[in-house]
């Protein structure tokens, strides 16, 4: 059975996956990693989605995890093109369907290519979290979880990066396709190269007319920040000395979700 697939990486619960089709009706599958492996191997699997004749198709992830989209024509004559992108927001989870294994479906030679041969994953994030490793355990990891709980699609290194990835390319992708950047400013932040690289990217986007930097002060005072970066100290910021992680996440979500 030949098919197209897209690796969407880690997605939070309620993320909306939009699939745009052209051509004949197709079977559209939203699969977690375990069921995608079964799908590829021709074993019994469970999927969200099903046969559709309309486009675009929007499916919501019922839980957080590593997700894939697969498209096939079920052995029937047909061909077409497709694109996939991830949208912020939440929809009610779709009813889970149990489908027969691929071994029970006839092979179609009309499908071009195989795994990942066509289409484009256009993944987008609400917020990119830039931080130093030293601040991860105490602040950044729980903050990323709190932002996802507020319904935001978050670019965060522990979920966005996988073994073998190009660090620069993945960071550039996140910087280019995120609507806002939360910058965790601390003494450790200014001592690290990669956080500085990410900040430079966000500043470049702001210079192009996109206001997107949301500063967060962590264990650093305004006077200390002025001595390091007066331009960043001028921005209205939240401080972990004054707000809880949940309060910070809620304030960030309100800023991002406002019209």
Order of alpha helices (4+ residues) and beta strands (2+ residues): beta-beta-beta-alpha-beta-beta-beta-beta-beta-beta-beta-alpha-beta-alpha-alpha-beta-alpha-beta-alpha-alpha-beta-alpha
